[in-house]
Amino acid sequence: MTSFLKFDLSSIEAEIGAPAPDRLISGNPEFRTWNLEEADGELYAGIWEATPGKWRIVYDEWEYFHVLSGHSIVTEEGREPIHLRAGDSMILRPGFKGTWEVVETTRKDYVIRL
């Protein structure tokens, strides 16, 4: 076994998903997730993509991500919206509440720690 992992989407099928119906605000977004690494059930890394729409998000976990393509708007409750485009990175900490709006299909890589 090697001690590195190259993000190669051709080696894994995407998981298809969507926001929970009670969190959906607008649109009909679809998620595609390629979870490439899982360590001890507490750390995950991979690629996530979503089509346009808007939904409420609540984070119990810690997540770092880097936007690879597209345009999304993340808004924390009571704060100004943050526009995210290719090249932007963000950390969402446990306790984050707000909305995620995909304006243009967005793809990001991520690392999540539970």
FENNORSUL-V135088 format. One record per residue. N is the residue number from 1. RES is the residue in one small letter. SS is DSSP state (helix for helix, strand for strand, loop for the rest). PHI is phi in radians with two decimals (999 if undefined). OMEGA is omega in degrees with one decimal (* if undefined). Layout:
# FENNORSUL-V135088
{{N RES SS PHI OMEGA} {N RES SS PHI OMEGA}}
This chain:
# FENNORSUL-V135088
{{1 m loop 999 -179.7} {2 t loop -1.50 -179.3} {3 s loop -1.73 176.1} {4 f loop -2.42 178.6} {5 l loop -2.45 174.8} {6 k loop -1.49 177.8} {7 f loop -1.28 -178.1} {8 d loop -2.16 -175.9} {9 l helix -1.24 -179.3} {10 s helix -1.24 -177.1} {11 s helix -1.66 -175.5} {12 i loop -2.60 175.8} {13 e loop -1.46 176.5} {14 a loop -1.29 170.0} {15 e strand -1.53 -179.1} {16 i strand -1.75 179.9} {17 g strand -2.68 179.9} {18 a loop -2.82 176.1} {19 p loop -1.10 173.9} {20 a loop -1.03 -177.0} {21 p loop -0.93 -178.8} {22 d loop -1.32 178.0} {23 r loop -1.83 -177.4} {24 l strand -1.22 178.3} {25 i strand -1.83 -179.7} {26 s strand -2.72 177.2} {27 g strand 1.38 179.6} {28 n loop -2.41 -174.6} {29 p loop -1.18 174.6} {30 e loop -2.17 178.6} {31 f strand -1.82 168.5} {32 r strand -2.23 -177.3} {33 t strand -2.20 173.6} {34 w strand -1.95 179.9} {35 n strand -1.48 -171.8} {36 l strand -1.65 -177.7} {37 e strand -2.52 172.9} {38 e strand -2.42 -179.1} {39 a strand -2.16 175.7} {40 d loop 0.98 179.5} {41 g loop 1.16 -177.5} {42 e loop -2.17 -178.4} {43 l strand -2.34 -179.2} {44 y strand -2.30 176.7} {45 a strand -2.54 179.3} {46 g strand 3.03 -179.1} {47 i strand -2.14 178.0} {48 w strand -2.27 178.5} {49 e strand -2.41 178.2} {50 a strand -2.44 175.9} {51 t loop -1.59 -173.9} {52 p loop -0.97 178.2} {53 g strand 2.76 -179.0} {54 k strand -2.44 -179.8} {55 w strand -2.64 177.0} {56 r strand -1.41 176.5} {57 i strand -2.19 175.9} {58 v strand -2.40 -176.4} {59 y loop -1.86 169.4} {60 d loop -1.74 -177.7} {61 e loop -1.82 175.2} {62 w strand -1.81 179.1} {63 e strand -2.40 167.1} {64 y strand -1.85 173.3} {65 f strand -2.54 179.1} {66 h strand -2.29 -178.0} {67 v strand -1.35 -179.4} {68 l strand -1.63 179.4} {69 s strand -2.83 175.5} {70 g strand 1.67 -178.9} {71 h strand -2.55 175.9} {72 s strand -2.29 176.0} {73 i strand -2.18 176.8} {74 v strand -1.89 -178.1} {75 t strand -2.25 174.2} {76 e strand -1.41 178.9} {77 e loop -0.89 177.4} {78 g loop 1.39 -177.9} {79 r loop -2.11 177.3} {80 e loop -1.32 176.7} {81 p loop -1.12 176.0} {82 i strand -2.04 178.2} {83 h strand -1.47 -179.1} {84 l strand -2.07 178.6} {85 r strand -2.35 -179.5} {86 a loop -0.83 179.8} {87 g loop 1.74 -179.8} {88 d loop -1.44 177.3} {89 s strand -2.22 -178.7} {90 m strand -2.70 169.1} {91 i strand -2.06 172.0} {92 l strand -1.90 -176.3} {93 r loop -1.71 175.5} {94 p loop -0.94 -178.4} {95 g loop 1.74 178.6} {96 f loop -1.12 175.4} {97 k strand -2.33 179.3} {98 g strand 3.00 -179.9} {99 t strand -2.31 172.0} {100 w strand -2.13 177.0} {101 e strand -2.13 174.9} {102 v strand -1.63 178.9} {103 v strand -1.51 178.3} {104 e strand -2.31 -176.2} {105 t strand -0.62 -172.8} {106 t strand -2.03 174.7} {107 r strand -2.17 178.9} {108 k strand -2.44 165.3} {109 d strand -1.73 -173.2} {110 y strand -2.56 167.0} {111 v strand -2.34 -178.6} {112 i strand -2.09 174.3} {113 r strand -2.06 179.3} {114 l loop -1.43 *}}
